């Protein structure tokens, strides 16, 4: 993907850096100021996320499995003169990082590449300080189950929900299917109880959850936006590490709309 200049592998632009915090947090989950925060960009190489959080004043560490993606971060940080720590490693083994250190862990879509999301959550919980935030995005289970295009006017479910083996690659390969599923990647479906319940069981409280909208009015048939009008491809979750002081956690009044699961 890096060699092919995929849109997911392009260094941050000058326009994005004009208001870096708004670029990464348009919905305001981070409270408007992260200066001085210790931020982990997990499986987030590619020369974009790291620089945006560094430009917003954070101390940034990137862990990514791909040397090519980390090289993009190195180039971007050097170009912008940001001090970014880069580590090659897997998201389910963060033993190289100090425990309970990060104020924020940012995790773009990538958990689908590992069969056990619980192992990832356990590692994130270990390095996040009590009261710290974990903001992650995942592929929606139904998006991995469903066809990439309409069949006789309808999207259909092709794959079982309760599965542990990888989800088969879509057929045929089209621009839409390649945007939904990275060609050549091995991907696993994680059920909602694993995505949300597993996060809570790992020691987090879920404070908010959104499904980024990819639908548009009058979307062309068989387009990505056409499918997005029926099936939300992604879910983004805001969670807080339990164990912090009462000042670092939401008040009782602010928890009215929060989703939580008791231990």
Backbone bond lengths (Angstrom), bond angles and torsions (degrees), N, CA, C in turn:
res aa  C-N    CA-C-N  psi(-1)  N-CA   C-N-CA  omega(-1)  CA-C   N-CA-C  phi
1 X - - - 1.465 - - 1.527 110.79 -
2 X 1.331 115.75 -36.65 1.463 119.32 177.95 1.521 110.73 -65.45
3 X 1.331 116.20 -45.94 1.459 120.58 -179.17 1.522 111.72 -64.69
4 X 1.344 116.19 -30.57 1.458 120.89 -178.41 1.526 112.61 -86.65
5 X 1.332 117.19 4.15 1.467 121.61 -179.74 1.528 111.21 56.95
6 X 1.333 115.93 46.65 1.457 120.86 175.84 1.529 110.34 -59.97
7 X 1.341 118.45 146.10 1.472 120.72 176.57 1.526 113.05 -55.91
8 X 1.343 117.29 -24.61 1.458 120.97 178.47 1.528 112.59 -79.50
9 X 1.327 116.30 -2.98 1.465 120.89 -175.13 1.523 111.07 -125.57
10 X 1.310 116.74 39.63 1.452 120.63 -178.46 1.525 110.26 -116.02
11 X 1.315 114.99 133.72 1.464 121.70 -176.86 1.523 110.39 -62.58
12 X 1.332 115.85 147.40 1.459 122.74 -177.74 1.536 110.83 -53.54
13 X 1.331 115.61 144.49 1.465 121.11 -177.56 1.529 110.72 -95.97
14 X 1.337 115.32 163.19 1.465 120.64 176.39 1.523 110.71 -60.58
15 X 1.317 116.97 -38.44 1.467 120.81 -179.00 1.532 110.90 -63.58
16 X 1.320 116.92 -41.74 1.465 120.32 179.61 1.523 111.62 -65.89
17 X 1.320 116.91 -31.26 1.452 121.18 -177.64 1.523 113.41 -80.79
18 X 1.324 117.97 -9.57 1.455 120.04 179.22 1.526 111.39 -63.39
19 X 1.319 116.90 -36.09 1.467 122.15 175.77 1.529 106.48 -138.95
20 X 1.339 117.15 75.68 1.464 120.05 -168.88 1.520 114.32 -61.72
21 X 1.332 117.79 -39.29 1.466 119.13 -177.43 1.516 111.37 -67.74
22 X 1.324 116.82 -37.45 1.463 119.52 177.27 1.523 110.80 -67.45
23 X 1.332 116.49 -34.70 1.461 119.94 178.62 1.521 111.16 -60.10
24 X 1.333 117.49 -42.69 1.467 120.32 -177.29 1.523 113.51 -92.73
25 X 1.346 117.03 -15.18 1.468 119.97 -174.22 1.519 110.65 -141.66
26 X 1.332 114.92 59.53 1.458 119.44 -179.20 1.521 113.84 -63.93
27 X 1.336 118.28 -22.44 1.471 120.24 -178.98 1.522 112.57 -92.31
28 X 1.321 118.94 -3.18 1.459 121.56 171.56 1.509 116.69 82.37
29 X 1.315 117.86 22.23 1.469 120.55 179.73 1.531 112.73 -64.88
30 X 1.334 118.39 -24.50 1.469 121.25 -173.98 1.514 113.50 -93.80
31 X 1.322 117.60 1.13 1.456 120.35 172.60 1.506 116.36 81.10
32 X 1.328 118.38 5.43 1.458 120.57 172.76 1.509 116.45 91.92
33 X 1.341 118.83 -5.58 1.464 120.04 -179.15 1.523 109.54 -157.45
34 X 1.338 117.83 119.63 1.466 121.30 176.94 1.527 110.99 -122.47
35 X 1.329 116.25 20.40 1.463 119.59 -178.72 1.530 109.86 -60.64
36 X 1.332 115.50 128.57 1.451 121.05 179.89 1.511 115.25 86.22
37 X 1.351 117.71 -4.48 1.462 120.36 -179.60 1.530 109.99 -71.28
38 X 1.309 114.91 150.39 1.457 122.17 173.05 1.527 107.20 -95.93
39 X 1.331 117.21 110.66 1.460 122.39 -170.32 1.525 110.52 -116.12
40 X 1.328 115.41 132.06 1.463 122.10 172.76 1.521 108.98 -106.44
41 X 1.324 116.87 119.63 1.460 122.20 172.36 1.533 106.15 -94.88
42 X 1.318 116.23 103.75 1.460 122.11 -171.36 1.523 110.65 -95.72
43 X 1.342 116.24 126.47 1.458 121.44 -176.33 1.531 109.52 50.84
44 X 1.329 115.37 42.10 1.467 121.41 -170.71 1.515 112.19 -128.53
45 X 1.347 116.31 31.04 1.449 119.00 176.38 1.525 111.48 -69.23
46 X 1.326 115.56 170.94 1.455 119.58 177.64 1.507 114.48 128.80
47 X 1.339 118.35 -1.12 1.450 120.06 174.14 1.506 115.59 84.47
48 X 1.328 117.97 16.03 1.463 119.42 -178.28 1.522 112.17 -121.79
49 X 1.331 116.31 -64.15 1.468 120.31 -174.55 1.531 111.55 -57.85
50 X 1.316 116.51 -45.78 1.463 119.83 -175.83 1.524 111.66 -57.99
51 X 1.325 116.60 -45.39 1.464 120.36 -177.56 1.523 112.17 -69.76
52 X 1.319 116.84 -35.90 1.463 119.55 179.20 1.524 111.36 -64.40
53 X 1.316 117.21 -44.39 1.464 119.41 179.62 1.532 110.54 -70.97
54 X 1.327 117.63 -35.87 1.462 119.96 176.28 1.523 111.07 -65.07
55 X 1.329 116.83 -40.44 1.463 121.11 178.88 1.523 111.32 -64.89
56 X 1.341 116.69 -27.30 1.470 120.93 177.89 1.521 112.15 -82.31
57 X 1.335 117.19 0.39 1.450 120.70 173.62 1.511 115.93 103.61
58 X 1.333 118.11 7.13 1.457 121.13 -177.78 1.518 112.00 -88.60
59 X 1.323 115.85 158.29 1.460 123.18 169.79 1.527 106.60 -91.48
60 X 1.327 117.44 117.34 1.464 121.26 -165.27 1.523 112.00 -112.89
61 X 1.339 114.33 133.23 1.454 122.76 169.74 1.520 108.02 -119.67
62 X 1.321 117.61 135.45 1.463 122.37 177.07 1.519 108.85 -115.57
63 X 1.334 116.64 128.66 1.463 121.81 170.64 1.518 107.58 -116.65
64 X 1.323 116.65 123.12 1.456 121.11 -179.84 1.524 108.68 -147.67
65 X 1.324 116.20 148.34 1.466 121.41 -178.46 1.522 112.78 -79.12
66 X 1.341 116.43 -18.81 1.458 121.26 -172.24 1.529 111.84 -99.48
67 X 1.327 118.54 116.87 1.463 120.46 175.06 1.532 112.20 -60.47
68 X 1.325 116.79 -34.20 1.468 119.72 -179.74 1.525 111.39 -65.98
69 X 1.344 117.08 -39.37 1.468 120.00 178.12 1.529 110.62 -69.08
70 X 1.332 116.80 -38.71 1.461 120.00 177.73 1.528 111.38 -65.89
71 X 1.322 116.85 -32.45 1.469 120.15 177.42 1.527 110.23 -64.46
72 X 1.322 116.91 -36.30 1.467 119.33 175.85 1.524 110.97 -64.00
73 X 1.336 117.00 -39.42 1.468 120.13 175.84 1.528 110.59 -63.09
74 X 1.337 116.48 -41.91 1.464 119.85 179.73 1.523 110.67 -61.49
75 X 1.342 116.40 -45.36 1.457 120.30 179.83 1.522 111.82 -63.27
76 X 1.328 115.62 -44.26 1.466 119.98 -178.50 1.524 111.25 -65.05
77 X 1.334 116.88 -43.86 1.462 120.53 -179.70 1.528 111.08 -65.71
78 X 1.326 116.70 -39.68 1.466 120.34 178.47 1.524 110.38 -64.52
79 X 1.328 115.79 -41.69 1.466 120.17 -179.11 1.520 111.10 -64.14
80 X 1.346 116.70 -38.63 1.467 121.23 -176.66 1.529 112.52 -94.27
81 X 1.346 116.19 -4.10 1.458 122.57 -178.99 1.525 111.77 62.14
82 X 1.314 116.18 43.66 1.451 122.22 173.06 1.521 109.24 -99.21
83 X 1.325 115.18 146.49 1.458 121.17 176.46 1.523 108.37 -95.09
84 X 1.317 117.59 102.26 1.456 123.01 -176.59 1.526 108.78 -123.22
85 X 1.338 116.33 131.43 1.458 121.33 178.19 1.521 109.26 -89.58
86 X 1.338 117.42 127.53 1.457 122.27 -175.96 1.527 109.75 -117.24
87 X 1.356 115.71 130.22 1.461 121.34 -178.25 1.526 108.97 -132.82
88 X 1.314 116.80 127.35 1.460 120.77 174.20 1.525 109.07 -84.91
89 X 1.323 116.69 120.36 1.457 120.14 -178.82 1.507 111.51 -177.44
90 X 1.329 115.59 170.83 1.457 122.17 -177.41 1.525 111.02 -94.32
91 X 1.318 116.12 147.58 1.463 121.19 -177.22 1.528 113.14 -66.52
92 X 1.328 118.21 -16.61 1.463 120.36 179.98 1.522 112.51 -99.36
93 X 1.336 117.40 13.76 1.457 121.72 174.16 1.521 108.46 -147.42
94 X 1.325 115.84 94.27 1.463 121.73 -179.12 1.524 110.41 -108.62
95 X 1.339 116.08 31.20 1.456 121.04 -177.01 1.522 112.31 -64.82
96 X 1.337 117.28 -17.39 1.460 120.16 180.00 1.530 112.47 -78.26
97 X 1.337 117.50 -8.74 1.459 122.30 -176.83 1.527 111.10 -102.24
98 X 1.326 117.28 149.26 1.468 119.98 177.18 1.528 111.05 -67.60
99 X 1.311 116.27 151.12 1.463 121.58 -177.66 1.529 110.81 -77.05
100 X 1.346 115.80 148.24 1.470 124.08 171.43 1.526 112.53 49.23
101 X 1.334 115.77 48.63 1.460 121.31 -172.56 1.525 113.71 -111.30
102 X 1.321 117.71 -35.81 1.463 120.14 -167.55 1.530 112.09 -88.46
103 X 1.334 114.41 134.38 1.467 121.11 175.14 1.521 110.66 -76.29
104 X 1.330 116.03 -27.24 1.464 121.45 -176.90 1.522 109.46 -149.13
105 X 1.321 115.44 130.36 1.462 121.80 170.16 1.521 107.22 -113.40
106 X 1.329 116.18 121.33 1.462 122.67 179.69 1.518 107.90 -107.32
107 X 1.339 116.67 126.36 1.460 120.26 -170.71 1.531 109.55 -135.47
108 X 1.344 118.79 93.52 1.462 120.87 176.58 1.536 111.09 -66.05
109 X 1.315 116.38 176.07 1.469 122.07 -176.74 1.525 110.75 -54.66
110 X 1.314 117.00 117.41 1.465 121.20 177.14 1.517 112.64 -168.60
111 X 1.329 118.82 -15.53 1.464 119.95 -177.97 1.531 112.00 -62.28
112 X 1.333 116.95 -20.15 1.465 120.59 179.28 1.532 112.17 -64.80
113 X 1.321 117.93 -15.45 1.462 120.11 -177.43 1.527 113.38 -84.84
114 X 1.332 117.22 -5.08 1.459 120.74 179.65 1.531 109.85 -121.65
115 X 1.330 117.96 143.21 1.468 120.12 -177.28 1.517 113.67 -72.26
116 X 1.340 118.14 -28.12 1.463 121.43 -173.36 1.518 110.10 -115.67
117 X 1.333 116.23 96.73 1.462 119.59 -179.82 1.517 111.09 -70.81
118 X 1.340 117.27 -25.28 1.452 120.49 178.39 1.511 112.67 -61.36
119 X 1.332 116.98 -35.83 1.461 120.99 178.03 1.525 111.15 -65.35
120 X 1.337 116.44 -35.87 1.462 120.69 177.36 1.522 110.18 -66.87
121 X 1.329 116.31 -47.67 1.460 120.16 -179.21 1.527 111.59 -60.20
122 X 1.323 117.13 -39.46 1.464 120.60 179.57 1.524 110.84 -61.69
123 X 1.329 116.99 -40.63 1.455 121.21 179.28 1.529 111.22 -67.87
124 X 1.327 116.43 -41.91 1.466 120.11 178.62 1.525 110.17 -63.67
125 X 1.327 116.86 -43.13 1.465 120.59 179.33 1.518 111.25 -60.17
126 X 1.329 116.43 -36.94 1.460 120.38 -177.15 1.523 112.80 -66.98
127 X 1.333 118.01 -32.06 1.468 120.08 -175.81 1.526 113.09 -98.95
128 X 1.335 118.19 -6.99 1.467 121.82 -179.81 1.523 109.32 -91.31
129 X 1.313 116.27 132.69 1.460 119.13 -179.86 1.528 109.96 -71.14
130 X 1.335 118.32 153.77 1.470 120.09 174.04 1.526 110.75 -55.84
131 X 1.316 116.60 129.33 1.457 121.54 -175.76 1.509 114.19 89.02
132 X 1.348 116.83 -8.50 1.461 120.58 179.51 1.513 112.16 -75.05
133 X 1.328 116.23 163.22 1.460 122.48 -175.74 1.529 111.67 -102.61
134 X 1.318 113.99 146.26 1.472 121.94 172.96 1.525 106.62 -127.67
135 X 1.331 116.38 112.10 1.458 121.89 -179.66 1.525 107.63 -114.24
136 X 1.321 115.02 117.20 1.464 120.18 -173.64 1.518 110.43 -133.19
137 X 1.320 115.24 154.73 1.466 121.54 175.56 1.527 108.17 -128.28
138 X 1.336 115.83 141.43 1.455 121.86 -173.81 1.520 110.06 -137.29
139 X 1.311 116.48 159.10 1.455 120.29 171.68 1.523 108.85 -76.66
140 X 1.316 115.74 131.34 1.458 120.66 179.98 1.520 110.27 -64.01
141 X 1.338 118.09 138.59 1.469 119.32 -179.97 1.521 113.19 -53.52
142 X 1.326 116.92 -45.55 1.461 118.96 -175.63 1.520 111.26 -67.53
143 X 1.327 117.29 -27.32 1.458 119.21 178.30 1.519 110.84 -66.86
144 X 1.333 116.59 -35.50 1.459 120.08 177.42 1.528 111.76 -77.02
145 X 1.329 117.03 -22.26 1.462 120.45 178.05 1.522 112.81 -80.35
146 X 1.326 116.89 -31.30 1.455 121.15 -165.77 1.525 113.38 -91.44
147 X 1.330 115.09 160.43 1.460 121.65 176.64 1.526 110.14 -66.43
148 X 1.314 116.40 152.60 1.461 120.77 179.46 1.521 111.75 -75.18
149 X 1.341 116.31 -26.38 1.461 121.23 -178.34 1.522 110.27 -130.91
150 X 1.315 115.11 162.48 1.462 120.75 178.25 1.531 109.92 -68.03
151 X 1.318 114.83 144.79 1.457 121.67 173.86 1.519 107.11 -122.95
152 X 1.314 115.71 115.58 1.468 121.25 -173.11 1.519 110.64 54.51
153 X 1.328 115.16 40.34 1.457 121.11 175.26 1.516 115.18 88.12
154 X 1.335 118.25 -4.76 1.461 120.80 -175.44 1.531 110.52 -128.70
155 X 1.333 115.61 148.98 1.456 120.18 167.19 1.519 107.57 -83.07
156 X 1.312 117.28 140.34 1.463 120.44 -174.75 1.526 110.03 -124.29
157 X 1.332 115.33 152.10 1.459 121.53 176.16 1.524 108.80 -82.72
158 X 1.322 116.36 124.58 1.461 121.92 -176.09 1.520 113.25 -106.84
159 X 1.329 116.93 -22.65 1.459 119.68 -169.93 1.525 110.72 -128.45
160 X 1.321 115.49 147.94 1.455 121.83 180.00 1.528 111.23 -63.70
161 X 1.330 115.09 148.53 1.466 121.26 177.07 1.530 110.61 -77.22
162 X 1.310 116.46 -43.13 1.465 121.36 -179.72 1.531 108.73 -91.92
163 X 1.320 115.15 85.45 1.438 120.79 -177.91 1.522 108.17 -137.01
164 X 1.319 115.86 147.99 1.463 120.34 176.67 1.523 112.11 -116.11
165 X 1.337 116.58 -13.42 1.461 119.67 178.59 1.524 109.49 -86.48
166 X 1.323 118.91 162.96 1.464 121.09 -179.12 1.533 112.18 -59.69
167 X 1.322 115.46 151.57 1.457 121.26 176.29 1.529 108.63 -78.01
168 X 1.330 118.67 129.14 1.466 120.52 -179.54 1.531 112.10 -58.62
169 X 1.298 115.58 150.42 1.461 120.72 177.96 1.521 109.87 -66.62
170 X 1.336 117.92 146.59 1.464 120.10 179.91 1.517 111.95 -69.97
171 X 1.332 114.16 148.32 1.463 120.89 175.01 1.525 108.34 -130.64
172 X 1.323 118.23 136.50 1.466 126.58 -8.04 1.523 111.36 -77.05
173 X 1.339 115.86 170.44 1.455 121.21 175.82 1.528 109.03 -81.00
174 X 1.331 116.34 119.92 1.459 122.07 179.82 1.527 108.88 -132.10
175 X 1.326 116.55 174.91 1.465 120.20 178.02 1.524 110.66 -59.70
176 X 1.336 116.99 -37.95 1.465 120.40 -179.95 1.520 110.53 -69.63
177 X 1.334 117.64 -47.28 1.462 119.89 -178.65 1.521 111.42 -64.42
178 X 1.333 117.19 -33.52 1.464 119.88 179.18 1.518 111.45 -72.03
179 X 1.316 117.31 -26.45 1.470 119.57 175.60 1.530 110.61 -76.84
180 X 1.318 116.60 -33.58 1.460 121.07 179.38 1.523 112.17 -78.20
181 X 1.332 116.15 -35.34 1.458 121.94 -174.47 1.527 108.76 -135.34
182 X 1.317 116.81 119.82 1.453 120.13 -177.92 1.529 109.82 -66.92
183 X 1.330 118.49 123.57 1.464 120.72 -178.23 1.526 112.31 -56.56
184 X 1.323 115.31 131.93 1.451 120.79 177.82 1.512 115.22 85.43
185 X 1.339 117.85 -9.16 1.467 120.55 -178.21 1.527 110.35 -82.38
186 X 1.323 116.11 145.11 1.462 122.28 171.85 1.519 107.10 -92.19
187 X 1.344 116.52 122.21 1.460 120.21 -174.67 1.528 111.02 -127.45
188 X 1.342 114.32 145.55 1.455 121.84 -178.94 1.525 109.95 -119.63
189 X 1.317 115.56 143.43 1.456 122.22 176.32 1.524 108.70 -87.06
190 X 1.345 115.98 129.25 1.462 120.90 174.68 1.524 108.93 -112.55
191 X 1.335 115.38 125.56 1.462 120.94 -177.97 1.526 110.22 -70.01
192 X 1.335 115.96 163.28 1.460 120.52 179.91 1.527 111.90 -59.32
193 X 1.322 117.63 -37.40 1.466 119.19 179.48 1.520 111.19 -65.42
194 X 1.335 116.73 -27.26 1.459 120.36 176.10 1.525 110.60 -80.10
195 X 1.323 116.96 -43.76 1.458 121.34 -178.15 1.525 112.04 -63.60
196 X 1.329 116.68 -49.29 1.465 121.29 -174.09 1.531 111.59 -98.49
197 X 1.335 116.25 -51.41 1.453 119.11 179.27 1.511 112.28 -60.96
198 X 1.338 116.74 -41.35 1.452 120.51 178.94 1.515 112.27 -62.76
199 X 1.319 117.27 -36.04 1.454 121.34 177.95 1.530 110.23 -64.83
200 X 1.329 116.12 -43.35 1.461 120.05 179.03 1.523 111.17 -64.99
201 X 1.326 116.18 -41.68 1.460 119.83 -179.19 1.526 112.15 -67.81
202 X 1.334 117.27 -23.66 1.461 121.31 178.26 1.520 112.67 -77.93
203 X 1.343 116.84 -8.69 1.453 119.86 176.90 1.516 115.15 115.49
204 X 1.339 117.29 17.70 1.459 121.33 179.77 1.530 110.61 -112.44
205 X 1.310 116.20 152.04 1.454 123.24 169.12 1.524 108.01 -108.06
206 X 1.313 116.93 125.42 1.461 121.48 179.36 1.522 109.12 -79.59
207 X 1.347 115.29 121.01 1.459 120.82 -178.21 1.523 113.16 -100.09
208 X 1.318 116.94 -25.17 1.464 119.30 -179.95 1.519 108.34 -161.30
209 X 1.326 114.72 158.39 1.464 121.33 -179.67 1.513 107.68 -153.17
210 X 1.335 116.68 128.89 1.455 120.94 177.66 1.523 109.62 -132.11
211 X 1.318 115.74 159.13 1.452 123.17 172.78 1.523 107.05 -115.29
212 X 1.338 118.30 98.94 1.465 120.19 -177.99 1.524 111.24 -51.19
213 X 1.328 115.32 131.94 1.465 120.30 -173.73 1.525 111.06 -83.75
214 X 1.318 115.50 125.08 1.463 121.52 177.40 1.525 111.11 -119.26
215 X 1.317 116.90 14.39 1.467 121.56 176.44 1.520 109.65 -91.26
216 X 1.333 116.01 148.44 1.455 121.54 174.57 1.525 109.16 -133.93
217 X 1.315 115.17 154.77 1.460 119.33 177.07 1.535 109.49 -66.41
218 X 1.294 114.98 140.03 1.469 121.27 177.27 1.532 111.86 56.21
219 X 1.318 115.96 40.81 1.465 119.86 177.86 1.524 109.94 -63.89
220 X 1.317 115.80 142.45 1.468 120.55 178.85 1.522 109.50 -64.35
221 X 1.332 117.75 139.50 1.466 120.08 177.13 1.529 111.47 -55.34
222 X 1.315 115.72 142.07 1.464 123.11 177.39 1.527 113.05 67.75
223 X 1.336 117.18 18.62 1.461 120.58 177.51 1.531 109.66 -96.64
224 X 1.328 115.68 169.51 1.460 121.08 177.50 1.534 110.26 -60.91
225 X 1.341 116.69 -40.99 1.461 120.38 179.48 1.519 111.81 -69.11
226 X 1.307 117.40 -30.94 1.471 121.41 176.33 1.526 109.48 -62.60
227 X 1.313 116.31 -46.22 1.466 119.27 177.85 1.529 111.06 -67.21
228 X 1.330 116.08 -38.58 1.455 120.26 -179.67 1.516 113.78 -62.57
229 X 1.326 117.34 -22.35 1.458 120.45 176.76 1.521 112.01 -72.19
230 X 1.326 116.51 -18.19 1.469 121.82 -178.54 1.522 111.34 -109.10
231 X 1.331 116.59 -38.27 1.462 121.84 -174.84 1.528 109.12 -130.50
232 X 1.329 116.54 117.25 1.467 120.31 175.44 1.529 108.38 -72.40
233 X 1.337 118.31 119.73 1.469 119.39 -173.75 1.522 114.57 -75.13
234 X 1.338 117.26 -24.37 1.460 119.50 -173.16 1.526 111.33 -133.83
235 X 1.327 114.90 159.87 1.460 122.24 171.45 1.524 107.75 -132.06
236 X 1.323 116.60 137.18 1.466 122.21 178.66 1.524 108.21 -117.29
237 X 1.331 115.99 132.79 1.461 121.19 -172.27 1.523 110.21 -125.22
238 X 1.331 115.30 132.70 1.463 121.92 172.48 1.523 108.09 -105.54
239 X 1.323 116.95 122.16 1.462 121.42 -178.88 1.519 109.60 -134.55
240 X 1.344 115.13 153.22 1.463 120.73 -179.97 1.528 109.86 -121.91
241 X 1.307 115.83 135.76 1.463 121.24 179.41 1.524 109.68 -68.09
242 X 1.305 116.45 125.27 1.459 120.21 179.13 1.527 110.46 -73.16
243 X 1.334 114.37 159.00 1.454 119.84 177.31 1.509 114.06 107.28
244 X 1.334 118.17 -1.67 1.452 121.11 178.38 1.510 111.75 -82.28
245 X 1.322 115.02 176.07 1.461 119.82 177.35 1.507 109.51 -71.04
246 X 1.324 115.84 166.32 1.474 120.18 -179.55 1.508 111.26 -62.81
247 X 1.358 116.82 -25.98 1.468 119.21 179.24 1.513 111.63 -72.44
248 X 1.343 118.00 -24.56 1.466 120.34 -175.78 1.510 112.27 -93.99
249 X 1.362 116.95 -0.67 1.445 120.80 -179.70 1.525 109.68 -116.68
250 X 1.336 118.17 159.71 1.451 120.27 179.69 1.517 111.02 -62.37
251 X 1.328 115.80 148.60 1.452 120.04 175.40 1.514 110.03 -73.88
252 X 1.342 116.50 168.73 1.458 120.97 178.24 1.520 110.11 -59.52
253 X 1.350 115.39 -38.78 1.469 118.27 -178.09 1.516 111.64 -66.13
254 X 1.357 117.05 -36.55 1.464 119.54 -176.71 1.512 112.34 -79.95
255 X 1.356 117.95 -8.87 1.454 120.97 -176.88 1.521 112.84 -89.51
256 X 1.335 118.09 1.10 1.459 119.97 -174.37 1.520 112.60 -57.18
257 X 1.340 117.01 -36.47 1.462 119.59 -177.17 1.529 112.27 -102.71
258 X 1.348 115.96 9.04 1.458 118.59 -176.55 1.521 111.25 -82.40
259 X 1.300 115.17 151.61 1.467 122.03 175.88 1.521 108.01 -100.17
260 X 1.327 116.28 127.91 1.456 119.08 178.33 1.507 109.15 -146.89
261 X 1.317 115.07 156.10 1.463 121.50 177.86 1.528 106.94 -128.37
262 X 1.335 118.84 127.39 1.463 120.03 -178.75 1.527 111.63 -67.10
263 X 1.312 115.63 155.21 1.467 120.49 179.36 1.535 109.67 -64.92
